[in-house]
Amino acid sequence: MRARAVSRLAGSSVRPEIAINAKNLPRRRALLSAAALILAAAGPAGAAPTTPPGDLPTALAAAQEAAGREDCAAVLRALDPFVPTLEKGDERTLVQRMRLFCLGRESRYEDLAGTQRELAGLLPRDGVVRAFGVLIAAGESRFVDAAEQLATLAATSPDNLDMLTGAAVREISNQLSRADGPQARDAREGMLIALTRADWWPADLPEMRSWFAGVAIAALIRRNEAAEAEGLIDRVDEPELLTAMLVDRQFAALWPAIEAQVGPAGATSVDRYARDRLSAFATSPDSEAALRHAAAAMLLLGRYQDALDMTGGVAVADGMSRDAVQIALLRSRALAALRRGDEAERQLQGFMTVDLERTPEAATALISYAELLDENGHWAQGLEAARGARTRAATYLNEFGLRWLDRTEVCTLSALGRAGEASAAMGRLKPMAAQNHAAAIEALLCARRDAEASALTLEAFKDEDAAGELLLQFQPTGSFHAAAPSRLRDLWAAFLKRPEIKAAFDRRGRILPRAYWQTPEPRDIPRRRGGGDSLT
C-alpha cells in the first residue's frame, strides 16, 4: 500500500463540521454544522421564556453566577426576557454579549446568528464576536467571508482562535480549494498566512500547524515575499510535507533552507518529529491522538514492528474515533512495509462493515482497503471493495476521495482482463478528471491508454495545484517513508520515460535527490535532549 494513499486522504473532509472548540464549550452537542445553522427551527430548544422581565441588575447577577457554574441554560433563562424590551444602548449590548456564547452552546442557532450580527456592528473589535462571525459565515456557506473574518481574527485577536477547531478551519479551506476563481484562492491563502503568523495550534488537530505553514510558505512565495516564507520553514515539522516541498520547483528558492531542515537521509526532520511525538506519548500514554503521532513517528524511523507493538490494542469498531481510524491505517502501512500484505488486508477489512453513520471518519479507510487489495493482486476482491465503498461512502467522501475508488475500479477490471467494463468505467471517470487528476491518469495507465494519460497529464501540469499533486506520484518508491512495493507506482515510473512527460515534469519539479532518501535500516529512537530516559 502506498503511503500517499493514506497520508493524502487522512486530511480529506468526509463530512462538513463547523465546530466550536469543545474545550471552551464543554457540552458535546455544541456543534455548529452548516445544516444546523441553515435549518434551525423557528422555535428551537431553550427559546426565550415569556415571563415578564424583572430587575435587570438582579438578572445580570444571576447570569454571572450561572456562568461561573458553566450553566448556560440558566444564563439564558435570566437574560432572555429582557431582549424584547431593551432599547439599543450599553445595557442591551451587555446582555447580548453575555447571551452570545451560551446561545451557541445551547444550539439556538437562529438566535445566535441574529445576536452576532447585532453585536458585530456594536463591538467590531471584540474577538469572541468575531469568532462567532467566522462560524456563522461558514455555517451559511459564505466561505470567502468566513476566511476573511478568520484572517482578521488571527491578526487582531489571536487568543480567541481557541474558540475554533482545526476541523472547522480545515472545512473552510477545503470548500475554498474546491471553489473557482481568484477570490476564493486569495481568501484561503490569506486565512492560512494569518493563522501561521499567529502560530496557532488547533487543540483538536495540532498537526495542522505544520500544514498551515506549508500553504502559507507557498502563498508568500507567489507574492514575492520569499524572506518571510523562509522564516516560516521551521514551523513545518512534518517530514513528509518537507519532502513534498523538496520536489516542487515553486519552492526552489528555499531548497537550501529546506534541505538543511530535512538533513541527510531525512534524519534531521525525522528525529525532530519523532522526538517530539514520542515524548508526548510518554507523557500521555492513554491519549489516542498521542498514540497516533507516536506510531507515525515509528513508521518514519523505519521501526515497523515497534509501530505494530504499540498499536495492537486499537480495534476497528463502530464509533471509533478519528484518531483510532488513523491508527488502524498506520498499522496497515507498517504491515505492508514488512511485506505482510495479507495481514495488512485483514487489518482494514473490518472497515467494510463499520457503520459509517456512527463512524464517518472510517470512509477514507475504505479507499485504502480497496487499493491495498489491488496492489496485492486480489483484483476481484478489490473491485468488490471499491464498488461497495463507493455506494456506502458516497455521502461521506468528497469528490477527490470518490475518484480514487473509481480509479481502483478501472485498475482492477483491467487487471482481470474485463476490458469492456474497464472502458465503460473509464468513460465515467474521465469527464471528472479535474476532481482528481492523479486518479484519472493512473486509471488510464492501468487501462494501457498511455496516449490519453499523456494528454491529460500535460494539461494538468498547467495547473499549479494539480501539478503539485502529480509531482508526488512520479517519485520513486525508495524515496518514500514506510514504502511497500507498488505496481501502481511502477506505472508512473515507466510513464516518466516518455519524453513529453519528462519535459513537463522537469519544468515543475524534480525527483527527490538521493541524499534525502530514507535509509532502509531502522533508525535509532531519538532521546530527549539532556536526558537518557527512554521515550517508549
PyMOL commands that set and color helices and strands:
alter all, ss='L'
color gray80, all
select helices_A, chain A and resi 3-10+34-39+56-68+72-82+90-105+109-122+127-139+143-156+158-163+166-178+182-198+208-222+226-231+233-235+239-246+249-262+264-283+288-300+304-311+322-337+341-353+360-375+379-392+399-415+419-435+437-446+450-460+464-473+477-479+487-495+499-508+514-516
alter helices_A, ss='H'
color red, helices_A
deselect
rebuild
show_as cartoon
